[in-house]
Amino acid sequence: MYPFGLIGNCQTSSIITQKGSIDWLCFPRPDSPPVFGKLLDAEGGHFSIESIDSSTGIQSYIPNTNILETTLTCADGSQFRITDFCPRFYQHGRIYRPMSVFRKVEPLKGSPKIRVVCKPVDGWTKEPAKCIRGNSHLRYEIQNEYIRLVTNMSLTYLCEETPFSLKEPLYFGLTWSSGVEEDLVQLANRFLEQTADYWKTWVKHCSIPSLYQKETIRSALVLKLHCYEDTGAILAALTTSLPEEEGGSRNWDYRYCWLRDSYFFLTAFNNLGHFEETEGFMKFLINVAEKHDHSRERLRPVYCIDQSLPLPELEHSNWRGFRGSLPVRSGNQAAEHVQNDVYGEMILTLAPVFFDERFQHLRTPDHEKLLEHLARLCSRSICQPDAGLWELRNGWQEHTFSNLMCWAGLERIHRIQKGGYLQELNLDLKKETSRAEAAVRAAVKEGSVRNGPKDETYDAALLQLSTLRFPDEKLVEQTVLRIASELRFGADAENASFLYRYLRKDDFGNPKSAFLICSFWLVQALAKIGKASEAKDVMQRVMASANPLGLFAEHYLPVEKIQAGNFPQAYSHVGQINAAFAISPPWTEIL
C-alpha cells in the first residue's frame, strides 16, 4: 500500500510519507512543477522531519479533518509527533486558504533525536533552490519567486542538517511568495484550531450513508481537496507519473480537469448534500464552453485549472521515476483526443439545474445555451469513432459507451425541454434519442452489450447502463452479470470483486491491474438490478484496497495487495461514495 497521507486546502496540497517527509508539493498551483518531488526522484527535493534512525511512523487524521498526524517511535523508545496541515477557515466573510503548509513537531516520550532537512528544487530542472538565510527564516528562490520557511528551531541546525534532541514543540510555516509576520507559535496554533473547526463543521453538514460512514467521510474529505476553489475546476488527482504498473510506461499526469469526470464527481457531492462545489464547477464548465465557437468546435476532454490545455505532454528524462518507473510526465496528450462521451456526461452534470428546485437560481440563458450546444454535439457524435473513455492513443473506433452517454444526455435534454426550457433548440430530440438508443443496441451480441458494433470485447464502463436507467432491464442485467464474469481479476471471490477496465490489447499491451472505480460501479450496478447481497459482498472486499489512512489509488493489484497509479485518485473516492449510498438502507431502518 502507498505509505502516504494527503493534506490540502483546495489551493495547495501535499503528500507526506510515514517517515514524516513532504515528498510532493507543487507551488503555486497543484499543476505547477514540483518544489518537493522526492516521490518521483531521490534528488527531487523534500522537507523531512525524521528520527536519526529513520524510523517509520504511524499516520492518522484528526477525525473528520484533513489534518494529518505522524507519530514516530525511535530505537530508544522515545516518541514524537508531527502535525501537518494547510490552513483553511472562514475569515472576513470568505475562505482563507493561503499557499502554505504548517508543521508542528512535539515530543511525546523521552528526548527523541531528530534531523530536519528542507531541500526544495526549481521545478522539473531538479536544480536545488538557492537558499538565503534571514533572522528567523530561510528563503528559497524558485521560478523568479520564493518560498519562505519560518521556524522557531535553530537555523544553524536546519541549514547544516544537524541532529538534535527534541525538548519542546517546534513550528514551521512554509509559504509561497509571502512571509509570516505574526508570532509563529501563536499563529500556527490558532490556524490549527481554526482549520480543525472548519473541517469538522464541513463534515457535520455532509449527508452520509448508513453503511461505511467513516470511510465515506474520508472519501468526501479527499474529494474536497481535489477541488481547485479559485476557478471551480475539479482535478482527477494531485500527483503525476505514479505508474499503473511498476516498471511500466503507463505513467500519466492527472493534475487536470476532465470534463467526463464532472458527472461522477458532482453525483457524489449531491449525494453528500454539498452544492457549493457543484455551483463552482458549473461556472467552470460554462467558462470553458464560452471560449469555443459553438457553431463548429468540439470541447476538449481535459483542461487545466485556468481553462488552458495541458499541452504539450512532456517527458522529463532527468527524473528517475517512482521506484524507477519511467517516464515522468507533465501535461497530457488526451487534450488532443476526440472523446464523444464527454457531451452526455456534461449534460448529466448540468441537468439537476432544471430538475432540482434548489438550483432554480442557476436557470440562466447561459446554462440553456450551453445545454443546447451539448445536445447538438451529442447528436453529431452518435456512431462516430473516438478515443473512448479510456483514451486510446491509436486505433480510434466507435465505442458503445460513447453512444450510451449520447443517449443519456439526449434523453435528459428531451425531458428538460418538455419542462418548458430549451425552446430555441431546433432538434428532433425524440428521434435523436431513439437513434442513440439504437446505436447502443447495435453492439448487442448473445444478450449483452459489447464495446462496439465491431468489437465484441467487454468494457467495464458499460456497467453504467444500470445507473443511467437504459430502457431494457433484461439487457442491462445480462450485461452487468457478463461484465462481472468476464472482467474479474480472478476466479476466487476475493479477487473476483476487482475488475479490469477491459482485457483487449491497447497502445501499451494488455492491462495488468484492476481499475478501482470499476469495482465500485459494479457495486452500484448490482444494487440497481436487485442483487443487494452480492453488491455488499463486493463492497466489503474492495474496501480492503485502501491504505491505512483510507486513501484509494487509481489501480490495485489484489493478489499482491499493491496500490498503483496516481494517488489518491478522486475517481476512486467518488466511486466509494456513490457505491456506499447505493447499498445503504435508509436511516429510517437504522435509527
Residue pairs with C-beta under 8 A, 6 or more apart in sequence:
1 546
1 547
1 548
1 561
1 562
1 563
2 547
2 551
2 553
2 563
2 567
3 17
3 18
3 56
3 547
4 15
4 16
4 17
4 18
4 23
4 39
4 547
4 551
4 567
5 15
5 16
5 18
5 59
5 61
5 68
5 70
5 84
5 549
5 551
6 13
6 14
6 15
6 16
6 66
6 68
6 222
6 225
6 238
6 551
6 568
7 13
7 14
7 16
7 66
7 67
7 68
7 84
7 85
7 86
7 101
7 225
8 14
8 66
8 86
8 225
8 238
9 66
9 86
9 87
9 88
9 97
9 98
9 195
9 225
10 88
10 95
10 97
10 224
10 225
10 227
10 228
10 229
11 86
11 97
11 98
11 99
11 228
11 229
11 230
12 25
12 27
12 30
12 86
12 97
12 98
12 99
12 100
12 101
12 176
13 25
13 26
13 30
13 86
13 225
13 238
14 22
14 24
14 25
14 36
14 84
14 86
14 101
15 22
15 23
15 24
15 25
15 39
15 238
15 239
15 567
16 22
16 23
16 59
16 68
16 70
16 84
17 23
18 56
18 57
18 58
18 59
18 70
19 48
19 50
19 54
19 55
19 56
19 57
19 70
19 72
20 48
20 49
20 50
20 57
20 70
20 72
20 82
21 38
21 46
21 47
21 48
21 49
21 50
22 36
22 46
22 47
22 48
22 84
22 101
23 36
23 37
23 38
23 39
23 46
24 34
24 36
24 37
24 38
24 39
24 40
24 238
24 239
25 34
25 35
25 36
25 47
25 101
26 32
26 33
26 34
26 35
26 255
27 35
27 99
27 142
27 145
27 147
27 176
28 99
28 145
28 176
28 177
29 228
29 305
30 228
30 235
30 238
30 255
30 305
31 235
31 253
31 255
31 256
31 304
31 305
31 310
32 123
33 122
33 123
33 124
33 143
33 330
34 40
34 44
34 45
34 121
34 123
34 124
35 45
35 120
35 121
35 122
35 123
35 129
35 140
35 142
35 147
36 44
36 45
36 46
36 47
36 120
36 121
37 44
37 45
37 121
37 126
37 319
38 44
38 45
38 46
39 239
39 242
39 322
40 240
40 241
40 319
40 320
40 321
40 322
40 328
41 126
41 319
41 320
41 321
41 328
42 320
43 121
43 126
44 121
44 126
44 319
45 119
45 120
45 121
45 126
45 128
45 129
46 117
46 119
47 103
47 117
47 118
47 119
47 120
47 174
48 115
48 116
48 117
48 118
49 82
49 103
49 105
49 114
49 115
49 116
50 72
50 114
50 115
50 117
51 72
51 74
51 75
51 80
51 112
51 113
51 114
51 115
52 74
52 113
52 114
52 115
52 163
53 74
53 75
55 72
55 73
55 74
55 75
56 72
57 70
57 71
57 72
57 73
57 82
58 70
58 71
59 68
59 69
59 70
59 71
59 548
59 549
60 68
60 69
60 71
60 549
61 67
61 68
61 69
61 218
61 221
61 549
62 69
62 196
64 199
64 200
64 203
64 204
64 217
64 221
65 85
65 195
65 196
65 199
65 200
65 203
65 221
66 85
66 86
66 88
66 199
66 221
66 224
66 225
67 83
67 84
67 85
67 192
67 195
67 196
67 199
68 83
68 84
68 85
68 549
69 81
69 82
69 83
69 84
70 81
70 82
70 84
71 79
71 80
71 81
71 82
71 108
72 79
72 80
72 81
72 82
72 112
73 79
74 80
74 110
74 112
74 113
76 110
77 109
77 110
78 107
78 109
78 110
78 111
78 112
78 113
79 107
79 108
79 109
79 110
79 112
80 105
80 106
80 107
80 108
80 112
80 114
80 166
81 105
81 106
81 108
82 103
82 104
82 105
83 103
83 104
83 105
83 106
83 192
84 101
84 102
84 103
85 101
85 102
85 191
85 192
85 195
86 97
86 100
86 101
86 102
86 195
87 96
87 97
87 98
87 100
87 102
87 191
87 194
87 195
88 95
88 96
88 97
88 195
88 198
88 199
89 95
89 96
89 191
89 194
89 195
89 197
89 198
90 96
90 198
95 229
97 229
98 175
98 178
99 175
99 176
99 177
99 178
100 173
100 174
100 175
100 176
100 178
101 173
101 174
102 171
102 172
102 173
102 174
102 188
102 191
102 192
103 171
103 172
103 174
104 169
104 170
104 171
104 172
104 188
104 189
104 192
105 114
105 166
105 169
105 170
105 171
105 172
106 166
106 168
106 169
106 170
107 166
107 167
107 168
107 169
111 165
111 166
111 167
112 165
112 166
113 163
113 164
113 165
113 166
114 163
114 164
114 166
115 161
115 162
115 163
115 164
116 153
116 157
116 158
116 161
116 170
117 161
118 138
118 140
118 149
118 158
118 174
119 128
120 128
120 129
120 140
120 142
120 147
121 127
121 128
121 129
122 128
122 129
122 142
122 143
123 142
123 143
124 314
124 316
124 318
124 319
124 330
125 318
126 318
126 319
129 140
129 141
129 142
129 147
130 140
130 141
131 138
131 139
131 140
131 159
132 138
132 139
132 140
132 141
133 139
133 155
133 159
136 150
136 151
136 152
136 155
136 184
137 148
137 149
137 150
137 151
137 179
137 180
138 148
138 149
138 155
138 158
138 159
139 146
139 147
139 148
139 149
140 146
140 147
140 148
140 149
145 176
145 177
146 176
146 177
147 174
147 175
147 176
148 173
148 174
148 175
148 178
148 179
148 180
149 172
149 173
149 174
150 172
150 173
150 175
150 179
150 180
150 184
151 158
151 170
151 171
151 172
151 173
151 184
152 170
152 171
152 184
152 185
153 170
153 172
154 162
154 164
156 162
157 164
169 185
171 184
171 185
171 188
173 180
173 184
173 187
173 188
180 187
199 221
202 221
202 224
202 274
203 217
203 220
203 221
205 273
205 274
206 217
206 220
206 272
206 273
206 274
207 271
207 272
207 273
208 216
208 217
208 220
208 272
209 216
209 271
209 580
209 581
209 583
209 584
210 584
210 585
210 586
210 587
210 589
210 590
211 536
211 580
211 583
211 584
211 585
212 539
212 543
212 576
212 580
212 584
214 550
215 543
215 546
215 550
215 576
215 580
216 576
216 577
216 580
216 581
218 549
218 550
218 551
219 550
219 552
219 573
219 574
219 576
219 577
220 268
220 272
220 274
220 573
220 577
222 551
222 568
222 570
222 573
223 265
223 268
223 269
223 570
223 573
223 574
223 577
224 274
224 277
225 238
226 234
226 235
226 236
226 237
226 238
226 570
227 233
227 234
227 235
227 277
227 280
227 281
228 234
228 235
228 257
228 305
229 280
230 305
231 284
231 287
231 305
231 306
231 307
232 279
232 280
232 281
232 282
232 283
232 284
233 257
233 281
233 284
233 303
233 304
233 305
234 257
234 261
234 262
234 265
234 277
234 281
234 570
235 254
235 255
235 256
235 257
235 305
235 570
236 254
236 255
236 256
236 257
236 258
236 261
236 566
236 569
236 570
236 571
237 254
237 255
237 554
237 566
237 567
237 568
237 569
237 570
238 255
238 568
239 254
239 255
239 566
239 567
240 251
240 252
240 253
240 254
240 255
240 328
240 329
240 330
240 566
241 251
241 252
241 253
241 319
241 321
241 322
241 325
241 327
241 328
241 329
241 566
242 251
242 322
242 553
242 554
242 564
242 565
242 566
242 567
243 249
243 250
243 251
243 321
243 322
243 323
243 325
243 564
243 565
244 250
244 251
244 252
244 511
244 513
244 554
244 555
244 564
244 565
245 325
245 512
245 513
245 555
245 564
246 322
246 323
246 325
246 562
246 564
247 323
247 324
247 325
248 325
248 508
248 512
249 325
249 326
249 327
249 508
250 508
251 321
251 322
251 325
251 326
251 327
251 328
251 329
252 329
252 332
252 566
253 310
253 313
253 329
253 330
253 331
253 332
254 332
254 554
254 566
254 569
256 302
256 303
256 304
256 305
256 310
256 332
257 284
257 302
257 303
257 304
257 305
258 301
258 302
258 334
259 285
259 288
259 299
259 300
259 301
259 302
259 303
259 342
259 345
259 346
260 301
260 339
260 341
260 342
260 345
260 389
261 345
261 570
261 571
261 574
262 281
262 285
262 345
262 346
262 349
263 345
263 346
263 348
263 349
264 345
264 517
264 571
264 574
264 575
264 578
265 277
265 281
265 570
265 574
266 277
266 278
266 281
266 349
266 352
267 574
267 578
268 573
268 574
268 577
268 578
269 275
269 277
269 278
270 278
270 352
271 577
271 578
271 581
272 577
275 358
275 359
278 352
278 359
279 362
281 349
282 349
282 350
282 353
282 362
282 367
284 307
285 346
285 349
285 350
285 370
286 366
286 367
286 370
287 307
288 299
288 303
288 307
289 299
289 370
289 373
290 366
291 307
292 298
292 299
294 369
294 373
298 338
298 377
299 342
299 343
299 346
299 377
300 309
300 335
300 336
300 337
301 334
301 335
301 337
301 339
301 342
301 387
301 391
302 309
302 310
302 332
302 334
302 335
303 309
303 310
303 335
304 310
309 335
310 331
310 332
310 335
311 331
311 332
311 333
311 335
311 336
312 331
312 333
313 329
313 330
313 331
313 332
313 333
314 329
314 330
314 331
315 327
315 328
315 329
316 327
316 328
316 329
316 330
317 327
319 328
320 326
320 328
321 327
321 328
333 393
334 387
334 391
337 386
337 387
337 391
338 384
338 385
338 386
338 387
338 396
339 386
339 387
339 388
339 389
339 391
339 402
340 381
340 384
340 386
340 399
340 402
340 403
340 405
340 406
341 386
341 388
341 389
341 399
341 401
341 402
341 404
341 405
341 406
342 405
343 374
343 377
343 378
343 381
343 405
343 406
343 409
344 374
344 378
344 404
344 405
344 406
344 407
344 408
344 409
344 410
345 405
345 409
346 374
346 409
347 371
347 374
347 375
347 378
347 408
347 409
347 410
347 412
347 413
348 405
348 408
348 409
348 412
348 468
350 367
350 370
350 371
350 374
351 412
351 416
352 359
353 359
353 362
353 363
353 367
354 363
354 416
354 419
354 421
355 415
355 416
355 419
363 421
368 421
368 422
368 424
371 413
371 416
371 422
371 425
372 422
372 424
372 425
374 409
374 413
375 409
375 410
375 413
375 422
375 425
375 427
375 429
375 432
376 425
376 427
378 405
378 406
378 409
378 410
378 413
378 432
378 436
379 406
379 410
379 427
379 432
381 402
381 406
382 403
382 406
382 432
382 435
382 436
382 439
383 398
383 403
383 439
384 398
384 402
385 396
385 397
385 398
386 396
386 397
386 398
386 399
386 402
387 393
387 396
388 396
388 397
388 399
388 401
388 402
389 399
389 401
389 402
389 459
389 461
390 461
390 501
390 502
390 506
392 506
392 507
393 507
394 507
395 507
397 452
397 454
397 455
398 439
398 452
398 453
398 454
399 451
399 452
399 459
400 439
400 440
400 443
400 449
400 450
400 451
400 452
400 453
400 459
400 462
401 451
401 459
401 461
401 462
401 464
403 436
403 439
403 440
403 443
404 436
404 440
404 462
404 464
404 465
404 468
404 470
406 436
406 439
407 433
407 436
407 437
407 439
407 440
407 468
407 470
408 468
410 429
410 432
410 433
410 436
411 433
413 422
413 425
413 429
414 429
414 430
414 433
416 422
417 423
417 425
417 429
437 470
437 471
439 453
440 449
440 470
441 449
441 472
441 475
442 453
443 449
443 450
443 451
443 452
443 453
443 455
444 450
444 475
445 456
447 474
447 475
447 478
447 482
448 458
448 475
448 478
448 479
448 482
448 483
449 462
449 465
449 475
449 479
450 456
450 457
450 458
450 459
451 457
451 458
451 459
451 462
451 502
451 504
455 504
457 502
457 503
457 504
458 482
458 483
458 486
458 487
458 502
458 503
459 483
459 501
459 502
460 483
460 487
460 499
460 500
460 501
460 502
460 515
460 518
460 521
460 522
461 501
461 518
461 521
462 479
462 483
463 479
463 480
463 483
463 518
463 521
463 522
463 524
463 525
464 521
464 525
465 475
465 476
465 479
465 480
465 525
466 476
466 477
466 480
466 524
466 525
466 528
466 529
467 521
467 524
467 525
467 528
470 476
473 529
476 529
477 529
480 522
480 525
480 526
480 529
483 499
483 522
484 496
484 499
484 522
484 526
486 503
487 499
487 500
487 501
487 502
487 503
487 518
488 495
488 496
488 497
488 498
488 499
489 495
489 496
489 497
489 498
489 499
489 500
489 514
489 558
489 559
490 496
490 498
490 558
490 559
493 537
493 541
494 541
494 558
495 558
495 559
497 519
497 522
497 537
497 538
497 541
497 542
497 558
498 514
498 516
498 518
498 519
498 541
498 542
498 545
498 556
498 558
499 514
499 515
499 518
499 519
499 522
500 511
500 513
500 514
500 515
500 518
501 511
501 515
501 518
502 511
503 510
503 511
504 510
512 557
513 555
513 556
513 557
513 564
513 565
514 555
514 556
514 557
514 558
515 554
515 555
516 542
516 545
516 552
516 553
516 554
516 555
516 556
516 569
516 571
516 572
516 575
517 571
517 572
517 574
517 575
519 538
519 542
519 575
520 539
520 542
520 572
520 575
520 576
520 578
520 579
521 575
521 579
522 535
522 538
523 535
523 538
523 539
523 542
523 579
523 582
523 583
524 535
524 578
524 579
524 582
526 532
526 534
526 535
526 538
527 535
527 582
527 583
528 582
532 583
535 579
535 582
535 583
536 583
539 579
539 580
539 583
543 576
544 561
545 552
545 553
545 556
545 558
545 561
545 563
546 552
547 553
547 563
551 567
551 568
552 563
552 567
552 568
552 569
552 572
552 573
552 576
553 563
553 564
553 565
553 566
553 567
553 568
553 569
553 572
554 564
554 565
554 566
554 567
554 569
554 571
554 572
555 563
555 564
555 565
556 562
556 563
556 564
557 564
